[in-house]
Amino acid sequence: MAWVVGAGMLLGLLFIAMGTATLRTGWLLPTARRHVTRPQLHGLGALLMGASLALQSLMYFEILPSPSWETRFYGGNALLLGGILLLLVSQLLPLRSSRDHA
């Protein structure tokens, strides 16, 4: 079971690194460049998803003090679903129009 949680931790760290790179530089994975219209929302969503996976793994390995299972369950799911919603919104919103107000 520990290898599954370790893989989740690795995936969480990957999401955190990807979200940080997107927020700081605007860089996206090549497969996402065509679909994402708002890179900042995409980066924030990746950070939320990565934080959820990393925190759950740290609590499983007892590196962080573990709260009750309800707090872990609902808090982790809220972060994960919030990140997924931000990723969806970053792809579904239309492109911003750049109008000259001259």
Secondary structure, 3 states (H helix, E strand, C coil): CHHHHHHHHHHHHHHHHHHHHHHHHCCCCCCCCCCCCCHHHHHHHHHHHHHHHHHHHHHHCCCCCCCCHHHHHHHHHHHHHHHHHHHHHHHHCCCCCCCCCC
